[in-house]
Amino acid sequence: MGDMPFDDTFQFGYSSSSNDSSVAVQIPSTKICMEPPVTPLNTAEAMIRPRVEFVAKRLAAIPRRFASQAQTMFIHRMHFQYTCPSALQDAMSACALYSIKTEANRALVFGHVQHKCQQLVTSTDAQSASKIELLTGLQALLLYQMIRLFDGDVRLRALAEADESVTLQWANRLKTLLRDGGAVMRHSAASSPITRVGFHHSPSPSSRDISVDSSDNWLYWLTTESIRRTIITTHVLSGIYNFLKLGYDGPTPDLRVSFTAQTALWGAQSESGWRWAREDANVENLEIWVERWDEAIMKARPEDLEDMGVCIMVMLWGVEGARGWLGREFVARFGLDGM
């Protein structure tokens, strides 16, 4: 791909010696329109910027984490192993290659990432793909997007921007497949729980909300939970990036999907471990509806949450609010101590 222009405004990627807590972040000064504007503009900007910075850092870290651990806040290692999808295998190889990127091999790495991404997009028909095919395809595409949007390379970022509509289309189609596949639904006339780049509460569950059912089948649970988390991640990534670029998000996404915020369940690496966690009286299920965040989180302890729950907490409560709730040990674990 030759020599490529570089813009560190969106550089959230890793150097060879960086880690989660030391990724350089440079967010441009933006005019932020809060809804409603209850605080002065500069105060609102000062409140939002640390939240965006934290979530952007966590998103930028995901490709490298996937390469080394095969698990992220929206991809489960055992679901990947059981389904063994070629799309995610290709994405893992691209993430592994990206994690060892140097100035010498940069053009080759970027060329490989772009080739695999384009191959995925052109070979996937969202309307005819099965639920698993579309899920793993979208998961792979999100990994490519995280690399291309946050590396800092201008051309790579432009290519990612062109594919943003594809990620949103696939997420919407995946939500339809999940809803039509027998998931539990709730009905109300409330508005979408997520607006702008942050989260706003609504008084009751939203219309056509999607929840996981009470099936005792672990693979079913893994698939359904992975779909819900992947849909959420798609919209969070889009919102965070557009905020960094424009100073505001875009149209409010139709993101009425709950998720299980319990690390003992999402982190279980065997069916027996998952069943033990479900039966443990000390393990709260933590089915989270964003519009009822404050109510749901009252049942949780810091050790219950994993990356997705913490990211949403930071977006809702801010960095300081999350620090206060998590406590010193978990602040360090989630990279909130260096902000």
Secondary structure in CASP SS format (residue, H / E / C, confidence):
PFRMAT SS
TARGET T0000
AUTHOR 0000-0000-0000
METHOD secondary structure of the structure
MODEL  1
M C 1.00
G C 1.00
D C 1.00
M C 1.00
P C 1.00
F E 1.00
D C 1.00
D H 1.00
T H 1.00
F H 1.00
Q C 1.00
F C 1.00
G C 1.00
Y C 1.00
S C 1.00
S C 1.00
S C 1.00
S C 1.00
N C 1.00
D H 1.00
S H 1.00
S H 1.00
V C 1.00
A C 1.00
V C 1.00
Q C 1.00
I C 1.00
P C 1.00
S C 1.00
T C 1.00
K C 1.00
I C 1.00
C C 1.00
M C 1.00
E C 1.00
P C 1.00
P C 1.00
V C 1.00
T C 1.00
P C 1.00
L H 1.00
N H 1.00
T H 1.00
A H 1.00
E H 1.00
A H 1.00
M H 1.00
I H 1.00
R H 1.00
P H 1.00
R H 1.00
V H 1.00
E H 1.00
F H 1.00
V H 1.00
A H 1.00
K H 1.00
R H 1.00
L H 1.00
A H 1.00
A H 1.00
I H 1.00
P H 1.00
R H 1.00
R H 1.00
F H 1.00
A H 1.00
S H 1.00
Q H 1.00
A C 1.00
Q C 1.00
T C 1.00
M C 1.00
F C 1.00
I C 1.00
H C 1.00
R H 1.00
M H 1.00
H H 1.00
F H 1.00
Q H 1.00
Y H 1.00
T H 1.00
C C 1.00
P C 1.00
S H 1.00
A H 1.00
L H 1.00
Q H 1.00
D H 1.00
A H 1.00
M H 1.00
S H 1.00
A H 1.00
C H 1.00
A H 1.00
L H 1.00
Y H 1.00
S H 1.00
I C 1.00
K C 1.00
T C 1.00
E C 1.00
A C 1.00
N C 1.00
R H 1.00
A H 1.00
L H 1.00
V H 1.00
F H 1.00
G H 1.00
H H 1.00
V H 1.00
Q H 1.00
H H 1.00
K H 1.00
C H 1.00
Q H 1.00
Q H 1.00
L H 1.00
V H 1.00
T H 1.00
S H 1.00
T C 1.00
D C 1.00
A C 1.00
Q C 1.00
S C 1.00
A C 1.00
S C 1.00
K H 1.00
I H 1.00
E H 1.00
L H 1.00
L H 1.00
T H 1.00
G H 1.00
L H 1.00
Q H 1.00
A H 1.00
L H 1.00
L H 1.00
L H 1.00
Y H 1.00
Q H 1.00
M H 1.00
I H 1.00
R H 1.00
L H 1.00
F H 1.00
D C 1.00
G C 1.00
D E 1.00
V H 1.00
R H 1.00
L H 1.00
R H 1.00
A H 1.00
L H 1.00
A H 1.00
E H 1.00
A H 1.00
D H 1.00
E H 1.00
S H 1.00
V H 1.00
T H 1.00
L H 1.00
Q H 1.00
W H 1.00
A H 1.00
N H 1.00
R H 1.00
L H 1.00
K H 1.00
T H 1.00
L H 1.00
L H 1.00
R H 1.00
D H 1.00
G C 1.00
G C 1.00
A C 1.00
V E 1.00
M E 1.00
R E 1.00
H C 1.00
S C 1.00
A C 1.00
A E 1.00
S C 1.00
S C 1.00
P C 1.00
I E 1.00
T E 1.00
R C 1.00
V C 1.00
G E 1.00
F E 1.00
H C 1.00
H C 1.00
S C 1.00
P C 1.00
S C 1.00
P C 1.00
S E 1.00
S C 1.00
R C 1.00
D E 1.00
I E 1.00
S E 1.00
V C 1.00
D C 1.00
S C 1.00
S C 1.00
D C 1.00
N C 1.00
W H 1.00
L H 1.00
Y H 1.00
W H 1.00
L H 1.00
T H 1.00
T H 1.00
E H 1.00
S H 1.00
I H 1.00
R H 1.00
R H 1.00
T H 1.00
I H 1.00
I H 1.00
T H 1.00
T H 1.00
H H 1.00
V H 1.00
L H 1.00
S H 1.00
G H 1.00
I H 1.00
Y H 1.00
N H 1.00
F H 1.00
L H 1.00
K H 1.00
L H 1.00
G C 1.00
Y C 1.00
D C 1.00
G C 1.00
P C 1.00
T C 1.00
P C 1.00
D C 1.00
L C 1.00
R C 1.00
V E 1.00
S C 1.00
F E 1.00
T E 1.00
A C 1.00
Q C 1.00
T H 1.00
A H 1.00
L H 1.00
W H 1.00
G C 1.00
A C 1.00
Q C 1.00
S C 1.00
E H 1.00
S H 1.00
G H 1.00
W H 1.00
R H 1.00
W H 1.00
A H 1.00
R H 1.00
E H 1.00
D C 1.00
A C 1.00
N C 1.00
V C 1.00
E C 1.00
N C 1.00
L C 1.00
E E 1.00
I E 1.00
W C 1.00
V H 1.00
E H 1.00
R H 1.00
W H 1.00
D H 1.00
E H 1.00
A H 1.00
I H 1.00
M C 1.00
K C 1.00
A C 1.00
R C 1.00
P H 1.00
E H 1.00
D H 1.00
L C 1.00
E C 1.00
D H 1.00
M H 1.00
G H 1.00
V H 1.00
C H 1.00
I H 1.00
M H 1.00
V H 1.00
M H 1.00
L H 1.00
W H 1.00
G H 1.00
V H 1.00
E H 1.00
G H 1.00
A H 1.00
R H 1.00
G H 1.00
W H 1.00
L H 1.00
G C 1.00
R H 1.00
E H 1.00
F H 1.00
V H 1.00
A H 1.00
R H 1.00
F C 1.00
G C 1.00
L C 1.00
D C 1.00
G C 1.00
M C 1.00
END
